[in-house]
Amino acid sequence: MQRLLDAAKCLFLEHGFDAVKAERIAEMADVSVGTLYNYFGGKNEILLTLTSIENERLAELGAKFEPSAEASVEDNFCTLVGMHFNAQHMVLQRDLWRQGFAFAFAAPATAEARRLRQSDRVLRQQIIDLTVALQAQGRLSSDLDCEAFGATIFNNANMLFFEFTWSERSTYDDLNKVIMDMTRTIAALALPRNASA
């Protein structure tokens, strides 16, 4: 199965999703087309699996993040969100993300779509956990609902990423700037009154 995923990723990145046939993936992986269909329902399912794996890899990066007492609250949130959404951490191209999301929305009950949603929940929980940690340090308002607040930061960045995948003109630099600017703005709303970050 891994050979098929590796071959598909290589071909999709080089030629684009639409130009690659399942037969070419099987050939590059040195397996029969029948073997490909034993593991996957087709190339759509392969791409959705690759999208889930990429999201899980980003979650692994985020799991290594430790809040910094020297950095501002805003910088702590931006660093973690940047691990999830910064282009330098991503392997897949924008059009592959777009198509992967489309397949997940079109077939939400599949195991691959559930896997993608689960990895999104892990990313969101990492930001919630950061919110809890910063609040415990007295760096966020004591009455802040950490779960709602962390989910808001993640959901905002995630929606900006969705919008980016729909766009033909927006660049990764544009995406990074708007995510960082909005994350800073939201994070500042939760600072204790009369406190600097």
N, C-alpha and C positions, 0 to 999 in steps of 0.2 A: 504494500500500500504506500509506503514512504517513497518508493521509487516513482510511483505514479504522481504523487503530490509534487515531488521535486521536478519531475519532467514538465508537469503542467505549469508550475510557477515559472520556470525558465521560459517556456514557450509563450505564456500569457504576457510576461514582461517584455519579451522581444518582439512579438508580433501583434499583441492585442488579443482580447478574448474572442472576438467574433471570427478572426481569421484562423483560429486553431481548431482543428477537428479532433474528435476523440481518438480516431485512428492514429493521428500523428503523436498524440500523447502516449498511447500504448506502444507505438514504435520506438519512441525515444526512451521509454522506460524498459524496453526490451521484454514486453509481455504481450500476450494476445489481447485483442479487443474484448474477447469474452472475459478474460481475467479482469480487465478494467471494469466491466459491467457487473462482475461479481462483487466488487468493492464499492462501486459508485453507480448511481442511477444515470450518470452522464457527466458532461463537463460542467453543467450548472452546479451540480452537487459537489464537484471537485472544487470549483471556485468558492462556494460557500464554506467548504471545509477550510480552505486556505485563509479565508477572511476570519473565520473563528480562531484559527491557529495564530494569526497575526494579532488579533485582539488579546489572546492569552499571553502572547509574548510581551505585549505592552503592559499587561497586568503584572507580569513577572518583574519588569523594570520598576514599576510603581511599588511593588512589594519591598524593594530594596531602599526606598526613600525613608530617611529619618528626619523629623522636624529639626530645624536649627534654631537654637536659642539666640544666636547672633543675628539671624535674618529676620526681617519684618514679617508680620503675619501675612501680608500680601505676597511677599516673596516666597514664603513657604507654600502657599496655595499655588502660585504660578509655577514653582519648580515641579510640584507633583502633577499638575495639569499638563505641563509641558512634556513630562515623561509619557503621558497618554496620547498627546495630540501633535507633538512636534515632528516635522517631516524627517528630521535626521534619525528618528527612531523607527521610521516606517519603511517597510520593504515594498508593499504593494503601491501601485500607481492609483491616481484618482479615479480613472475609469473602471479599474478593477474593484475598488471599494464601492463605487456606485452600483455596479452590476451585482456584486455580492449582496449589498443591502436589498436591491430589488428582488433577488431570489428569496431572501429571508422574509420579506414582506409578502411575497406571492405565495409562499408555502410555510406559514408560521408554525405548523404542527410537526414539521420534520425534525429529526434529531439534530441536524446541522443548524437549523434556525434556533432551536432551543439552546444549543451550545453557544451560539453567538450572543443570545440574550443573557445567558449565564455569565459570560465573560464581561459583558457590560455591567452586570450587577456587581461583579468583583471590582471593576474600576470605580464605580460609584461608591462602594463601601470603603475603598481606600481613602476617598476624600472625606467621607463621613468620619472615619477613624481619625484622620488628621484634625478635623474640626473638634472632635472630643478631646484629643490630646492638647490642642491649643487652649481650649476652654479650661481644662484641668490645670493648666499653667497660669490661669488668670489673664490670658491674653485676648480672650473673646468674652463678650457679655455673658454674665452668669445665667441669664434667663433665656439664652439662645437655644432654640430647638436644633440640636446638632444634626439630627438625621435629616430634617427638612432643609436645613441650610446647606449641608454637604451635598445633598441630592440636587439642590438648586444650582450649585456651582458646576457639578458634573453635567446635569441636563442642559445647562446653557452652553457649555463647551461642546457637548455632543451635537446639539442642534446646529451650532455654528459649523461643525465639521460636516454634518449632512448637507447644509447649504453650500459649503465649499465643493462637495462632490457633485452637486447639481450644476455648479457654475462652470462656464467654459473659460472665463477670463480671470477669475480670482487666482492668485498664486499662493503657494504655501507661506510665503512671507506675509501676505495679506491676512491669511488665516491666523498665523501665529500672533500678529499684532492685535487683531480684534479679540482673540481669545484672551491674551494677556491683559489688554486694557479692560475688558469686561470683568475678568476674574478679579483684578485689583479693585475695581469699583464695588463689586459685590462684597468682597472680603472686608473692605473698609467699613461697610455698613454694620458689621458685627463687632467692631472694636468697642471696648468699654468706653463709656462717656469720659471725656477729658483725658483719654489715653492716646499716646502716640504708638505707632505700630512697633 
